[in-house]
Amino acid sequence: MTVTADLEGRVYPDTEPYLVGREKVREFARAVGSSDPLSLDPEAAKAAGYSDVVAPPTFAVVVQEQTLAQLLADESAGVDFSRVVHGEQRFRFTRPIVAGDLLTASMTVTGVKTLGGNAMVTSESAVRDARGEHVVTAISTLVVRGDA
């Protein structure tokens, strides 16, 4: 199966809310090798003006993953996960993610290109807090390898 030609512009519904937990932030920080006290020590984060620990920037992929799961589960999209390679990842932040945030995301497929028999699918996942305010947009490109 190949990526559907009209996939570009497709919008997926909001994800279920994700409650950012303090221990999840600390575990993620350790996993990516961060020693930033703002991500590990609630008191340091509070002293810096945050309500709780601050997630490393790449933590946004935890929420984005829910949106990508929608794309991969959409049989009409033609994205065969067994042929997917992650090509690129970027973020546009309005503010950092903080433990206690209740986040929801929606994804739009913003580009589909064919290059050398492979499809490159770019999507933007807009992440909002419980007030509906933008927190971060996670932009990723998936390379769907063509038939061998």
ZADO-1210 file (C-alpha; in nm, 4 decimals, padded with zeros to 6 digits):
<atoms>
<atom x="00.0000" y="00.0000" z="00.0000" code="MET" pos="1"/>
<atom x="00.1252" y="00.3509" z="-00.0784" code="THR" pos="2"/>
<atom x="00.0561" y="00.6773" z="00.0973" code="VAL" pos="3"/>
<atom x="-00.2749" y="00.8247" z="-00.0121" code="THR" pos="4"/>
<atom x="-00.2317" y="01.1142" z="-00.2548" code="ALA" pos="5"/>
<atom x="-00.4940" y="01.3307" z="-00.0826" code="ASP" pos="6"/>
<atom x="-00.3508" y="01.2849" z="00.2698" code="LEU" pos="7"/>
<atom x="-00.2134" y="01.6388" z="00.2761" code="GLU" pos="8"/>
<atom x="-00.4533" y="01.8682" z="00.4618" code="GLY" pos="9"/>
<atom x="-00.6176" y="01.5869" z="00.6571" code="ARG" pos="10"/>
<atom x="-00.7009" y="01.6896" z="01.0153" code="VAL" pos="11"/>
<atom x="-00.7359" y="01.4374" z="01.2946" code="TYR" pos="12"/>
<atom x="-00.9554" y="01.4899" z="01.6034" code="PRO" pos="13"/>
<atom x="-00.8345" y="01.5998" z="01.9445" code="ASP" pos="14"/>
<atom x="-00.6582" y="01.3377" z="02.1504" code="THR" pos="15"/>
<atom x="-00.7723" y="01.2352" z="02.4951" code="GLU" pos="16"/>
<atom x="-00.6339" y="01.4756" z="02.7586" code="PRO" pos="17"/>
<atom x="-00.2892" y="01.3830" z="02.8911" code="TYR" pos="18"/>
<atom x="-00.2060" y="01.4809" z="03.2491" code="LEU" pos="19"/>
<atom x="00.1657" y="01.5582" z="03.2762" code="VAL" pos="20"/>
<atom x="00.2983" y="01.3897" z="03.5891" code="GLY" pos="21"/>
<atom x="00.5957" y="01.5055" z="03.7928" code="ARG" pos="22"/>
<atom x="00.7568" y="01.1616" z="03.7940" code="GLU" pos="23"/>
<atom x="00.7049" y="01.1226" z="03.4176" code="LYS" pos="24"/>
<atom x="00.8881" y="01.4528" z="03.3626" code="VAL" pos="25"/>
<atom x="01.1721" y="01.3489" z="03.5939" code="ARG" pos="26"/>
<atom x="01.1985" y="01.0033" z="03.4317" code="GLU" pos="27"/>
<atom x="01.2040" y="01.1579" z="03.0845" code="PHE" pos="28"/>
<atom x="01.4696" y="01.4100" z="03.1896" code="ALA" pos="29"/>
<atom x="01.6915" y="01.1330" z="03.3230" code="ARG" pos="30"/>
<atom x="01.6328" y="00.9219" z="03.0094" code="ALA" pos="31"/>
<atom x="01.7539" y="01.2040" z="02.7823" code="VAL" pos="32"/>
<atom x="02.0493" y="01.2799" z="03.0087" code="GLY" pos="33"/>
<atom x="01.9217" y="01.6121" z="03.1409" code="SER" pos="34"/>
<atom x="02.0549" y="01.7277" z="03.4756" code="SER" pos="35"/>
<atom x="01.8606" y="02.0552" z="03.4650" code="ASP" pos="36"/>
<atom x="01.7299" y="02.1177" z="03.8177" code="PRO" pos="37"/>
<atom x="01.4130" y="02.2727" z="03.6722" code="LEU" pos="38"/>
<atom x="01.3219" y="01.9283" z="03.5347" code="SER" pos="39"/>
<atom x="01.4228" y="01.7323" z="03.8432" code="LEU" pos="40"/>
<atom x="01.3666" y="01.9463" z="04.1534" code="ASP" pos="41"/>
<atom x="01.0201" y="02.0909" z="04.2247" code="PRO" pos="42"/>
<atom x="01.1680" y="02.3498" z="04.4604" code="GLU" pos="43"/>
<atom x="01.4142" y="02.4733" z="04.1977" code="ALA" pos="44"/>
<atom x="01.1308" y="02.4982" z="03.9466" code="ALA" pos="45"/>
<atom x="00.9137" y="02.6916" z="04.1930" code="LYS" pos="46"/>
<atom x="01.2029" y="02.9257" z="04.2729" code="ALA" pos="47"/>
<atom x="01.2258" y="02.9972" z="03.8991" code="ALA" pos="48"/>
<atom x="00.8551" y="03.0861" z="03.8843" code="GLY" pos="49"/>
<atom x="00.7035" y="02.7567" z="03.7654" code="TYR" pos="50"/>
<atom x="00.4280" y="02.5684" z="03.9444" code="SER" pos="51"/>
<atom x="00.6176" y="02.2372" z="03.9242" code="ASP" pos="52"/>
<atom x="00.8997" y="02.0685" z="03.7349" code="VAL" pos="53"/>
<atom x="00.9526" y="02.1773" z="03.3746" code="VAL" pos="54"/>
<atom x="00.9646" y="01.9105" z="03.1059" code="ALA" pos="55"/>
<atom x="01.2629" y="01.8971" z="02.8701" code="PRO" pos="56"/>
<atom x="01.1609" y="02.0377" z="02.5300" code="PRO" pos="57"/>
<atom x="01.1498" y="01.6971" z="02.3631" code="THR" pos="58"/>
<atom x="00.8905" y="01.5749" z="02.6159" code="PHE" pos="59"/>
<atom x="00.6327" y="01.7130" z="02.3723" code="ALA" pos="60"/>
<atom x="00.6747" y="01.3927" z="02.1698" code="VAL" pos="61"/>
<atom x="00.4937" y="01.2046" z="02.4482" code="VAL" pos="62"/>
<atom x="00.1762" y="01.3965" z="02.3657" code="VAL" pos="63"/>
<atom x="00.2486" y="01.4086" z="01.9918" code="GLN" pos="64"/>
<atom x="00.2698" y="01.0288" z="01.9853" code="GLU" pos="65"/>
<atom x="-00.1057" y="01.0131" z="02.0460" code="GLN" pos="66"/>
<atom x="-00.1677" y="01.2128" z="01.7282" code="THR" pos="67"/>
<atom x="00.0749" y="01.0067" z="01.5228" code="LEU" pos="68"/>
<atom x="-00.1015" y="00.6922" z="01.6456" code="ALA" pos="69"/>
<atom x="-00.4205" y="00.8252" z="01.4810" code="GLN" pos="70"/>
<atom x="-00.2399" y="00.8630" z="01.1483" code="LEU" pos="71"/>
<atom x="-00.0858" y="00.5174" z="01.1699" code="LEU" pos="72"/>
<atom x="-00.4216" y="00.3595" z="01.2602" code="ALA" pos="73"/>
<atom x="-00.5951" y="00.5312" z="00.9667" code="ASP" pos="74"/>
<atom x="-00.5985" y="00.2595" z="00.7007" code="GLU" pos="75"/>
<atom x="-00.7143" y="00.5092" z="00.4386" code="SER" pos="76"/>
<atom x="-00.3883" y="00.7064" z="00.4838" code="ALA" pos="77"/>
<atom x="-00.1790" y="00.4232" z="00.3419" code="GLY" pos="78"/>
<atom x="00.1062" y="00.4624" z="00.5912" code="VAL" pos="79"/>
<atom x="00.2603" y="00.1203" z="00.6574" code="ASP" pos="80"/>
<atom x="00.4317" y="00.1540" z="00.9971" code="PHE" pos="81"/>
<atom x="00.6672" y="-00.1346" z="00.9192" code="SER" pos="82"/>
<atom x="00.8154" y="00.0867" z="00.6458" code="ARG" pos="83"/>
<atom x="00.8380" y="00.4116" z="00.8483" code="VAL" pos="84"/>
<atom x="01.1621" y="00.5855" z="00.9404" code="VAL" pos="85"/>
<atom x="01.1531" y="00.9048" z="01.1479" code="HIS" pos="86"/>
<atom x="01.2995" y="01.1768" z="00.9287" code="GLY" pos="87"/>
<atom x="01.2817" y="01.5047" z="01.1209" code="GLU" pos="88"/>
<atom x="01.1458" y="01.6565" z="01.4417" code="GLN" pos="89"/>
<atom x="01.1001" y="02.0236" z="01.5344" code="ARG" pos="90"/>
<atom x="00.9096" y="02.2190" z="01.7996" code="PHE" pos="91"/>
<atom x="00.7557" y="02.5674" z="01.8224" code="ARG" pos="92"/>
<atom x="00.6862" y="02.6601" z="02.1843" code="PHE" pos="93"/>
<atom x="00.4615" y="02.9246" z="02.3321" code="THR" pos="94"/>
<atom x="00.5623" y="02.8123" z="02.6813" code="ARG" pos="95"/>
<atom x="00.7283" y="02.5115" z="02.8458" code="PRO" pos="96"/>
<atom x="00.5345" y="02.2018" z="02.9484" code="ILE" pos="97"/>
<atom x="00.5059" y="02.1808" z="03.3278" code="VAL" pos="98"/>
<atom x="00.3988" y="01.8943" z="03.5521" code="ALA" pos="99"/>
<atom x="00.0275" y="01.9325" z="03.6220" code="GLY" pos="100"/>
<atom x="-00.0555" y="02.0466" z="03.2689" code="ASP" pos="101"/>
<atom x="-00.3569" y="01.8753" z="03.1134" code="LEU" pos="102"/>
<atom x="-00.2721" y="01.8643" z="02.7434" code="LEU" pos="103"/>
<atom x="-00.4726" y="01.7847" z="02.4330" code="THR" pos="104"/>
<atom x="-00.3392" y="01.7713" z="02.0779" code="ALA" pos="105"/>
<atom x="-00.4733" y="01.7737" z="01.7261" code="SER" pos="106"/>
<atom x="-00.2782" y="01.6904" z="01.4131" code="MET" pos="107"/>
<atom x="-00.2845" y="01.8195" z="01.0584" code="THR" pos="108"/>
<atom x="-00.0923" y="01.6549" z="00.7765" code="VAL" pos="109"/>
<atom x="00.0854" y="01.9542" z="00.6242" code="THR" pos="110"/>
<atom x="00.2846" y="01.7911" z="00.3475" code="GLY" pos="111"/>
<atom x="00.3211" y="01.4768" z="00.1408" code="VAL" pos="112"/>
<atom x="00.6084" y="01.4419" z="-00.1061" code="LYS" pos="113"/>
<atom x="00.7401" y="01.1543" z="-00.3081" code="THR" pos="114"/>
<atom x="01.1155" y="01.1350" z="-00.3402" code="LEU" pos="115"/>
<atom x="01.3103" y="00.8426" z="-00.4855" code="GLY" pos="116"/>
<atom x="01.0180" y="00.6050" z="-00.4429" code="GLY" pos="117"/>
<atom x="00.9694" y="00.7045" z="-00.0793" code="ASN" pos="118"/>
<atom x="00.6906" y="00.9175" z="00.0655" code="ALA" pos="119"/>
<atom x="00.7680" y="01.1948" z="00.3109" code="MET" pos="120"/>
<atom x="00.4721" y="01.2799" z="00.5333" code="VAL" pos="121"/>
<atom x="00.4996" y="01.5972" z="00.7402" code="THR" pos="122"/>
<atom x="00.2514" y="01.6699" z="01.0164" code="SER" pos="123"/>
<atom x="00.1974" y="01.9364" z="01.2797" code="GLU" pos="124"/>
<atom x="00.0532" y="01.8439" z="01.6178" code="SER" pos="125"/>
<atom x="-00.0789" y="02.1477" z="01.8031" code="ALA" pos="126"/>
<atom x="-00.0728" y="02.0907" z="02.1788" code="VAL" pos="127"/>
<atom x="-00.3034" y="02.2976" z="02.3997" code="ARG" pos="128"/>
<atom x="-00.3546" y="02.3199" z="02.7741" code="ASP" pos="129"/>
<atom x="-00.6818" y="02.2825" z="02.9677" code="ALA" pos="130"/>
<atom x="-00.7717" y="02.6477" z="02.8911" code="ARG" pos="131"/>
<atom x="-00.7298" y="02.5778" z="02.5191" code="GLY" pos="132"/>
<atom x="-00.4155" y="02.7888" z="02.5008" code="GLU" pos="133"/>
<atom x="-00.1311" y="02.6856" z="02.2702" code="HIS" pos="134"/>
<atom x="00.1691" y="02.5296" z="02.4432" code="VAL" pos="135"/>
<atom x="00.3738" y="02.3766" z="02.1620" code="VAL" pos="136"/>
<atom x="00.3471" y="02.2591" z="01.8048" code="THR" pos="137"/>
<atom x="00.5420" y="01.9430" z="01.7301" code="ALA" pos="138"/>
<atom x="00.6371" y="01.9091" z="01.3649" code="ILE" pos="139"/>
<atom x="00.7599" y="01.5760" z="01.2358" code="SER" pos="140"/>
<atom x="00.8400" y="01.4165" z="00.9053" code="THR" pos="141"/>
<atom x="00.7961" y="01.0448" z="00.8586" code="LEU" pos="142"/>
<atom x="00.9675" y="00.8753" z="00.5682" code="VAL" pos="143"/>
<atom x="00.7612" y="00.5844" z="00.4371" code="VAL" pos="144"/>
<atom x="01.0005" y="00.3645" z="00.2444" code="ARG" pos="145"/>
<atom x="00.8799" y="00.2462" z="-00.0940" code="GLY" pos="146"/>
<atom x="00.8630" y="-00.1130" z="-00.2028" code="ASP" pos="147"/>
<atom x="01.1993" y="-00.2889" z="-00.2198" code="ALA" pos="148"/>
</atoms>
